[in-house]
Amino acid sequence: MPEQARPQGGTLRFVLGDQLNRRVSSLTDLDPERDVVLLVEVRDEATYVRHHKQKIAFLFAAMRHFATELEAEGIAVDYVRLTEPGNTGSFTGELERAVARHAPARVVVTEPGEWRVWEMMQDWRETLPVPVEIRADNRFLCPREDFARWAEGRHHLRMETFYRGMRRRTGLLMEGGEPVGGRWNFDPDNRKRLPKGHRLPDRIGFQPDAITREAIALVEREFAGHFGDLATFSWPVARADALAALKHFIDQCLPTFGDYQDAMKAGAPYLYHALLSPPLNAGLLTAEEVCWAAERAYRDGAAPLNCVEGFIRQILGWREYVRGVYWARMPEYRDSNALGASRDLPWFYWSGETELNCIANVVADTRAHAYAHHIQRLMVTGNFALIAGLDPAQVEAWYLIVFADAYEWVELPNVHGMVLWADGGVMGSKPYAASGAYIDRMSDYCANCAYDVKVKAGPNACPFNYLYWNFLIENEDRLIGNQRMAMPYRTLRGMGDQRRAEIRRDAAGFLGSLRAEPERAHQGDQTANAT
């Protein structure tokens, strides 16, 4: 897409691939007569971790559609494709080339979502021959500075406190200064197992158009060794499609979302979940419009309060909160390891080759769709990583690689703090450790597993059972003083020496069998180069 000619001396507006919103701060005062918008496909951003093929294809397709929409407005777009001759492969290199091409009076960017890009932007201010203005990201409802003030002086940053403040700040689900329904949180109403024979709604998908097919073919060619499949690609990659996806969720799924938001079912990766996080995190939707659409459904009587509040809490509460934690605590935050976990990530996180049916299902769904919902991430792959003592950096890299909605600002706090408790309680008051009983209660995975979730010891026992108690034993010195862990530790104290020895034996045997690399070469298998 060659850029349209513009007079020199205008503004070069550099839009990153996850900022695809016409009202993003870097574009708010755009002058179509003088300014140029720069978008670039660069290899560094696709490979700093080896992202899932669908994530790369999603972003390249969304960027190309966004550029087309800008050009339809008469806006000059300088779009650099991945395979364009001279592409330097980096944000910095492409920005330097664009400044040389256009001789702008200044460069305007919106602050990035990741610390490493933030550091790049600071360098641009020093090295580019024109001023660089970095603007706050106005797509979020809580500016970074406001969260930093709220977090100052607090060791424990509790989401619930922050969430209530955001409800008051925005007026969402509020009446006269009080929460609608007299309660801030309806989470206890949102923990139902999916009934047998329950009919799930048909989910909307988006057939790739010519632009998207071209992006998919590019990714298959240039990133063939990356994790993931492309055959099932159906993400919304344009603003109109993202709005259609939002409407579909509000109309068809939100009325039952809350009830079954924690449920899991083999062969049904989506259930009632919104599937809006990839377009939301890329800028095709905004948090504000998504939350108000959900609130309107409640006000119109189209969705019950527990479902609407549960959904809004994930966007207004959790999403804004984890971003705030990330920017308030980086860069030191990522280096903590409160539980001293150090075991290598097992190969089955890539291959799905495990007799643990829950993990096999989640990994297979993730490979096929670049998606798993929050309970699959927290209580299956995440819970295993926690109780098996997996190295936080390796686990965090996996989560950043395999999901289409993963950016470090959202992935790192979720995994480091919520999943692994590696931050020592900054985010969570206790580790989210659980035995196989939780997975059995909330899913149908255990019914078809090689292990027996009802068995506590021996070769047929569900490994989640003895790994859970082994986790408590190994971390007793670190966790015994945690009031929220008092009950499991009372149970552990009541176990005799023989039972404790049995737990340790079974855990050691299972953990010793894990392999970080495949035992055989996977010729032509994309999992062979997944890491």
Protein Blocks (a to p, Z undefined) as FASTA:
>chain_A
ZZddddehiacddddfklccfkbmklmmccfklpccdddddfklmmmpccdfklmmmmmm
mmmmmmmmmmmnopacddddfklghiaoiaklmmmmmmmmnopabdcddddfbfklmmmm
mmmmmmpcbdcdddddfkbfbdfklmmmmmgopabdcfklmmmmmmmmnopaiaehiaeh
hiablklmmmcccdehiacdddddddddfklmmmmmmmmmmmmmpgcdfklgccdfbfkl
mmmmmmmmmmmmmmmmmmmmmgccehianlmanklmmmmmnopacfklmmmmmmmmmmno
pacfklmmmmmmmmmmmmmmmmmmmmmmmmklmmgcfkopabdcdfklmnopafblklmm
mmmmmmmnopacfklmmmmmmmmmmmnopafklmmmmmmmmpmkbcfklmmmmmmmmmno
mnoommpmbdcdddfklmmmmmcklmmcfbdfkbmgdjkbcfklmmmmmmmmmmmmmmmm
pmklmmmmmmmmmpcfklmmmmmmmmmmmmmmpcfbdfbdcehiaklmmZZ
